[in-house]
Amino acid sequence: MRPYVIKSISDQDTGKILKTTKPKVTGQPISTETAKQVRDYLETVISAKKGTGKNMPLMVMK
């Protein structure tokens, strides 16, 4: 999504909306399958027997 700052432009005297903007889809950065693969790779840093993050304390989010 391309971010946008102004939702609409209106005439200050009449209040009539002159222009309305909406978010614009500019593309999907990576596919769903690629995102799943990357997530799995990152997870192995913690879960693998020789994972480099294995000994790091994890903060549990509730």
Biopython code that builds the backbone (N, CA, C, O; Angstrom):
import numpy as np
from Bio.PDB.StructureBuilder import StructureBuilder

atoms = [
    (1, "MET", "N", (0.841, -1.177, 0.000)),
    (1, "MET", "CA", (0.000, 0.000, 0.000)),
    (1, "MET", "C", (0.887, 1.242, 0.000)),
    (1, "MET", "O", (1.885, 1.324, 0.716)),
    (2, "ARG", "N", (0.500, 2.172, -0.803)),
    (2, "ARG", "CA", (1.178, 3.463, -0.804)),
    (2, "ARG", "C", (0.500, 4.315, 0.262)),
    (2, "ARG", "O", (-0.717, 4.491, 0.226)),
    (3, "PRO", "N", (1.266, 4.846, 1.209)),
    (3, "PRO", "CA", (0.641, 5.667, 2.246)),
    (3, "PRO", "C", (0.101, 6.974, 1.687)),
    (3, "PRO", "O", (0.578, 7.483, 0.673)),
    (4, "TYR", "N", (-0.893, 7.500, 2.366)),
    (4, "TYR", "CA", (-1.426, 8.799, 1.978)),
    (4, "TYR", "C", (-1.672, 9.612, 3.239)),
    (4, "TYR", "O", (-1.952, 9.054, 4.300)),
    (5, "VAL", "N", (-1.567, 10.919, 3.123)),
    (5, "VAL", "CA", (-1.664, 11.802, 4.277)),
    (5, "VAL", "C", (-3.004, 12.523, 4.320)),
    (5, "VAL", "O", (-3.569, 12.715, 5.396)),
    (6, "ILE", "N", (-3.508, 12.917, 3.177)),
    (6, "ILE", "CA", (-4.731, 13.715, 3.118)),
    (6, "ILE", "C", (-5.897, 12.824, 2.703)),
    (6, "ILE", "O", (-5.874, 12.223, 1.629)),
    (7, "LYS", "N", (-6.917, 12.741, 3.557)),
    (7, "LYS", "CA", (-8.093, 11.923, 3.257)),
    (7, "LYS", "C", (-8.996, 12.613, 2.239)),
    (7, "LYS", "O", (-9.502, 11.979, 1.313)),
    (8, "SER", "N", (-9.192, 13.912, 2.419)),
    (8, "SER", "CA", (-10.029, 14.645, 1.468)),
    (8, "SER", "C", (-9.702, 16.132, 1.524)),
    (8, "SER", "O", (-9.146, 16.638, 2.499)),
    (9, "ILE", "N", (-10.070, 16.811, 0.441)),
    (9, "ILE", "CA", (-9.908, 18.267, 0.355)),
    (9, "ILE", "C", (-11.310, 18.844, 0.210)),
    (9, "ILE", "O", (-12.085, 18.419, -0.646)),
    (10, "SER", "N", (-11.621, 19.814, 1.056)),
    (10, "SER", "CA", (-12.961, 20.407, 0.988)),
    (10, "SER", "C", (-12.882, 21.929, 0.955)),
    (10, "SER", "O", (-11.917, 22.533, 1.422)),
    (11, "ASP", "N", (-13.915, 22.522, 0.394)),
    (11, "ASP", "CA", (-14.035, 23.972, 0.328)),
    (11, "ASP", "C", (-14.346, 24.469, 1.738)),
    (11, "ASP", "O", (-15.321, 24.027, 2.346)),
    (12, "GLN", "N", (-13.537, 25.375, 2.260)),
    (12, "GLN", "CA", (-13.739, 25.817, 3.648)),
    (12, "GLN", "C", (-15.001, 26.661, 3.815)),
    (12, "GLN", "O", (-15.533, 26.751, 4.921)),
    (13, "ASP", "N", (-15.485, 27.273, 2.755)),
    (13, "ASP", "CA", (-16.698, 28.086, 2.857)),
    (13, "ASP", "C", (-17.971, 27.251, 2.813)),
    (13, "ASP", "O", (-18.903, 27.469, 3.588)),
    (14, "THR", "N", (-17.993, 26.294, 1.894)),
    (14, "THR", "CA", (-19.221, 25.511, 1.710)),
    (14, "THR", "C", (-19.169, 24.138, 2.383)),
    (14, "THR", "O", (-20.210, 23.530, 2.635)),
    (15, "GLY", "N", (-17.976, 23.658, 2.670)),
    (15, "GLY", "CA", (-17.839, 22.329, 3.249)),
    (15, "GLY", "C", (-17.919, 21.222, 2.210)),
    (15, "GLY", "O", (-17.809, 20.042, 2.544)),
    (16, "LYS", "N", (-18.111, 21.604, 0.940)),
    (16, "LYS", "CA", (-18.218, 20.626, -0.134)),
    (16, "LYS", "C", (-16.869, 19.939, -0.354)),
    (16, "LYS", "O", (-15.829, 20.594, -0.428)),
    (17, "ILE", "N", (-16.907, 18.602, -0.458)),
    (17, "ILE", "CA", (-15.685, 17.847, -0.686)),
    (17, "ILE", "C", (-15.291, 17.979, -2.156)),
    (17, "ILE", "O", (-16.060, 17.633, -3.053)),
    (18, "LEU", "N", (-14.083, 18.484, -2.383)),
    (18, "LEU", "CA", (-13.590, 18.711, -3.728)),
    (18, "LEU", "C", (-12.824, 17.500, -4.266)),
    (18, "LEU", "O", (-12.880, 17.200, -5.459)),
    (19, "LYS", "N", (-12.116, 16.817, -3.381)),
    (19, "LYS", "CA", (-11.319, 15.661, -3.801)),
    (19, "LYS", "C", (-11.176, 14.708, -2.626)),
    (19, "LYS", "O", (-10.961, 15.138, -1.492)),
    (20, "THR", "N", (-11.294, 13.424, -2.895)),
    (20, "THR", "CA", (-11.113, 12.389, -1.879)),
    (20, "THR", "C", (-9.992, 11.462, -2.340)),
    (20, "THR", "O", (-9.927, 11.103, -3.516)),
    (21, "THR", "N", (-9.118, 11.077, -1.426)),
    (21, "THR", "CA", (-8.036, 10.151, -1.769)),
    (21, "THR", "C", (-8.218, 8.854, -0.997)),
    (21, "THR", "O", (-8.822, 8.830, 0.076)),
    (22, "LYS", "N", (-7.688, 7.785, -1.559)),
    (22, "LYS", "CA", (-7.748, 6.469, -0.931)),
    (22, "LYS", "C", (-6.385, 5.814, -1.060)),
    (22, "LYS", "O", (-5.606, 6.177, -1.942)),
    (23, "PRO", "N", (-6.082, 4.845, -0.186)),
    (23, "PRO", "CA", (-4.806, 4.146, -0.326)),
    (23, "PRO", "C", (-4.731, 3.447, -1.675)),
    (23, "PRO", "O", (-5.747, 3.003, -2.210)),
    (24, "LYS", "N", (-3.534, 3.352, -2.218)),
    (24, "LYS", "CA", (-3.347, 2.731, -3.525)),
    (24, "LYS", "C", (-2.447, 1.504, -3.374)),
    (24, "LYS", "O", (-1.367, 1.578, -2.789)),
    (25, "VAL", "N", (-2.907, 0.387, -3.907)),
    (25, "VAL", "CA", (-2.100, -0.827, -3.879)),
    (25, "VAL", "C", (-1.014, -0.676, -4.931)),
    (25, "VAL", "O", (-1.307, -0.458, -6.106)),
    (26, "THR", "N", (0.243, -0.792, -4.509)),
    (26, "THR", "CA", (1.351, -0.627, -5.447)),
    (26, "THR", "C", (2.021, -1.953, -5.769)),
    (26, "THR", "O", (2.905, -2.002, -6.625)),
    (27, "GLY", "N", (1.623, -3.015, -5.110)),
    (27, "GLY", "CA", (2.203, -4.323, -5.383)),
    (27, "GLY", "C", (2.364, -5.111, -4.100)),
    (27, "GLY", "O", (2.218, -4.578, -3.000)),
    (28, "GLN", "N", (2.662, -6.372, -4.258)),
    (28, "GLN", "CA", (2.898, -7.225, -3.106)),
    (28, "GLN", "C", (4.405, -7.474, -3.036)),
    (28, "GLN", "O", (4.981, -8.013, -3.981)),
    (29, "PRO", "N", (5.052, -7.089, -1.932)),
    (29, "PRO", "CA", (6.507, -7.180, -1.864)),
    (29, "PRO", "C", (7.034, -8.610, -2.025)),
    (29, "PRO", "O", (8.023, -8.826, -2.724)),
    (30, "ILE", "N", (6.388, -9.576, -1.389)),
    (30, "ILE", "CA", (6.777, -10.976, -1.544)),
    (30, "ILE", "C", (5.518, -11.828, -1.542)),
    (30, "ILE", "O", (4.473, -11.418, -1.036)),
    (31, "SER", "N", (5.633, -13.011, -2.111)),
    (31, "SER", "CA", (4.478, -13.903, -2.163)),
    (31, "SER", "C", (4.212, -14.505, -0.794)),
    (31, "SER", "O", (5.072, -14.469, 0.086)),
    (32, "THR", "N", (3.029, -15.055, -0.620)),
    (32, "THR", "CA", (2.661, -15.711, 0.633)),
    (32, "THR", "C", (3.604, -16.879, 0.911)),
    (32, "THR", "O", (4.025, -17.089, 2.049)),
    (33, "GLU", "N", (3.929, -17.628, -0.125)),
    (33, "GLU", "CA", (4.829, -18.785, 0.033)),
    (33, "GLU", "C", (6.223, -18.348, 0.459)),
    (33, "GLU", "O", (6.829, -18.980, 1.323)),
    (34, "THR", "N", (6.739, -17.275, -0.135)),
    (34, "THR", "CA", (8.057, -16.767, 0.245)),
    (34, "THR", "C", (8.042, -16.285, 1.695)),
    (34, "THR", "O", (8.989, -16.538, 2.440)),
    (35, "ALA", "N", (6.985, -15.598, 2.098)),
    (35, "ALA", "CA", (6.870, -15.129, 3.483)),
    (35, "ALA", "C", (6.883, -16.310, 4.447)),
    (35, "ALA", "O", (7.525, -16.245, 5.496)),
    (36, "LYS", "N", (6.183, -17.386, 4.105)),
    (36, "LYS", "CA", (6.160, -18.580, 4.958)),
    (36, "LYS", "C", (7.550, -19.195, 5.049)),
    (36, "LYS", "O", (7.977, -19.601, 6.130)),
    (37, "GLN", "N", (8.261, -19.266, 3.923)),
    (37, "GLN", "CA", (9.608, -19.828, 3.926)),
    (37, "GLN", "C", (10.540, -19.016, 4.817)),
    (37, "GLN", "O", (11.284, -19.583, 5.617)),
    (38, "VAL", "N", (10.506, -17.712, 4.686)),
    (38, "VAL", "CA", (11.364, -16.837, 5.492)),
    (38, "VAL", "C", (11.030, -16.989, 6.971)),
    (38, "VAL", "O", (11.930, -17.063, 7.807)),
    (39, "ARG", "N", (9.734, -17.036, 7.300)),
    (39, "ARG", "CA", (9.316, -17.224, 8.695)),
    (39, "ARG", "C", (9.864, -18.540, 9.241)),
    (39, "ARG", "O", (10.351, -18.592, 10.370)),
    (40, "ASP", "N", (9.785, -19.600, 8.443)),
    (40, "ASP", "CA", (10.301, -20.902, 8.871)),
    (40, "ASP", "C", (11.813, -20.860, 9.088)),
    (40, "ASP", "O", (12.320, -21.422, 10.059)),
    (41, "TYR", "N", (12.534, -20.189, 8.176)),
    (41, "TYR", "CA", (13.988, -20.061, 8.336)),
    (41, "TYR", "C", (14.331, -19.316, 9.621)),
    (41, "TYR", "O", (15.221, -19.729, 10.364)),
    (42, "LEU", "N", (13.631, -18.230, 9.878)),
    (42, "LEU", "CA", (13.895, -17.443, 11.081)),
    (42, "LEU", "C", (13.580, -18.232, 12.348)),
    (42, "LEU", "O", (14.264, -18.097, 13.362)),
    (43, "GLU", "N", (12.546, -19.050, 12.278)),
    (43, "GLU", "CA", (12.153, -19.856, 13.439)),
    (43, "GLU", "C", (13.236, -20.870, 13.787)),
    (43, "GLU", "O", (13.430, -21.187, 14.961)),
    (44, "THR", "N", (13.951, -21.389, 12.770)),
    (44, "THR", "CA", (14.989, -22.383, 13.040)),
    (44, "THR", "C", (16.180, -21.794, 13.798)),
    (44, "THR", "O", (16.948, -22.537, 14.409)),
    (45, "VAL", "N", (16.343, -20.476, 13.766)),
    (45, "VAL", "CA", (17.410, -19.842, 14.546)),
    (45, "VAL", "C", (17.217, -20.153, 16.033)),
    (45, "VAL", "O", (18.190, -20.263, 16.779)),
    (46, "ILE", "N", (15.975, -20.292, 16.455)),
    (46, "ILE", "CA", (15.658, -20.592, 17.846)),
    (46, "ILE", "C", (15.481, -22.090, 18.065)),
    (46, "ILE", "O", (15.959, -22.626, 19.064)),
    (47, "SER", "N", (14.805, -22.768, 17.148)),
    (47, "SER", "CA", (14.411, -24.153, 17.399)),
    (47, "SER", "C", (15.450, -25.202, 17.004)),
    (47, "SER", "O", (15.417, -26.314, 17.532)),
    (48, "ALA", "N", (16.367, -24.883, 16.093)),
    (48, "ALA", "CA", (17.353, -25.873, 15.646)),
    (48, "ALA", "C", (18.320, -26.222, 16.773)),
    (48, "ALA", "O", (18.612, -25.403, 17.644)),
    (49, "LYS", "N", (18.809, -27.462, 16.733)),
    (49, "LYS", "CA", (19.721, -27.944, 17.772)),
    (49, "LYS", "C", (20.927, -27.020, 17.930)),
    (49, "LYS", "O", (21.362, -26.751, 19.050)),
    (50, "LYS", "N", (21.465, -26.537, 16.815)),
    (50, "LYS", "CA", (22.622, -25.631, 16.867)),
    (50, "LYS", "C", (22.222, -24.205, 16.491)),
    (50, "LYS", "O", (23.052, -23.433, 16.011)),
    (51, "GLY", "N", (20.966, -23.856, 16.703)),
    (51, "GLY", "CA", (20.495, -22.512, 16.380)),
    (51, "GLY", "C", (21.218, -21.456, 17.200)),
    (51, "GLY", "O", (21.413, -21.629, 18.403)),
    (52, "THR", "N", (21.614, -20.373, 16.565)),
    (52, "THR", "CA", (22.401, -19.347, 17.254)),
    (52, "THR", "C", (21.584, -18.557, 18.274)),
    (52, "THR", "O", (22.159, -17.914, 19.152)),
    (53, "GLY", "N", (20.274, -18.593, 18.175)),
    (53, "GLY", "CA", (19.439, -17.865, 19.133)),
    (53, "GLY", "C", (18.897, -18.751, 20.239)),
    (53, "GLY", "O", (18.117, -18.293, 21.074)),
    (54, "LYS", "N", (19.302, -20.022, 20.258)),
    (54, "LYS", "CA", (18.769, -20.998, 21.206)),
    (54, "LYS", "C", (18.954, -20.559, 22.665)),
    (54, "LYS", "O", (18.069, -20.783, 23.490)),
    (55, "ASN", "N", (20.077, -19.945, 22.985)),
    (55, "ASN", "CA", (20.377, -19.588, 24.375)),
    (55, "ASN", "C", (19.885, -18.202, 24.781)),
    (55, "ASN", "O", (20.106, -17.769, 25.912)),
    (56, "MET", "N", (19.224, -17.511, 23.868)),
    (56, "MET", "CA", (18.725, -16.174, 24.172)),
    (56, "MET", "C", (17.402, -16.256, 24.904)),
    (56, "MET", "O", (16.527, -17.027, 24.511)),
    (57, "PRO", "N", (17.238, -15.470, 25.970)),
    (57, "PRO", "CA", (15.940, -15.471, 26.655)),
    (57, "PRO", "C", (14.891, -14.822, 25.750)),
    (57, "PRO", "O", (15.146, -13.792, 25.127)),
    (58, "LEU", "N", (13.733, -15.425, 25.689)),
    (58, "LEU", "CA", (12.658, -14.887, 24.855)),
    (58, "LEU", "C", (11.626, -14.176, 25.705)),
    (58, "LEU", "O", (11.263, -14.657, 26.779)),
    (59, "MET", "N", (11.153, -13.040, 25.236)),
    (59, "MET", "CA", (10.112, -12.311, 25.921)),
    (59, "MET", "C", (8.770, -12.880, 25.446)),
    (59, "MET", "O", (8.496, -12.925, 24.247)),
    (60, "VAL", "N", (7.959, -13.304, 26.376)),
    (60, "VAL", "CA", (6.653, -13.851, 26.024)),
    (60, "VAL", "C", (5.644, -12.712, 25.982)),
    (60, "VAL", "O", (5.477, -11.987, 26.962)),
    (61, "MET", "N", (4.975, -12.557, 24.846)),
    (61, "MET", "CA", (3.977, -11.497, 24.690)),
    (61, "MET", "C", (2.605, -12.039, 25.040)),
    (61, "MET", "O", (2.224, -13.114, 24.577)),
    (62, "LYS", "N", (1.871, -11.315, 25.842)),
    (62, "LYS", "CA", (0.534, -11.748, 26.219)),
    (62, "LYS", "C", (-0.490, -10.770, 25.709)),
    (62, "LYS", "O", (-1.687, -10.959, 25.926)),
]
sb = StructureBuilder()
sb.init_structure("model")
sb.init_model(0)
sb.init_chain("A")
sb.init_seg("    ")
for serial, (resi, resn, name, xyz) in enumerate(atoms, 1):
    if name == "N":
        sb.init_residue(resn, " ", resi, " ")
    sb.init_atom(name, np.array(xyz, "f"), 0.0, 1.0, " ", f" {name:<3s}", serial, name[0])
structure = sb.get_structure()
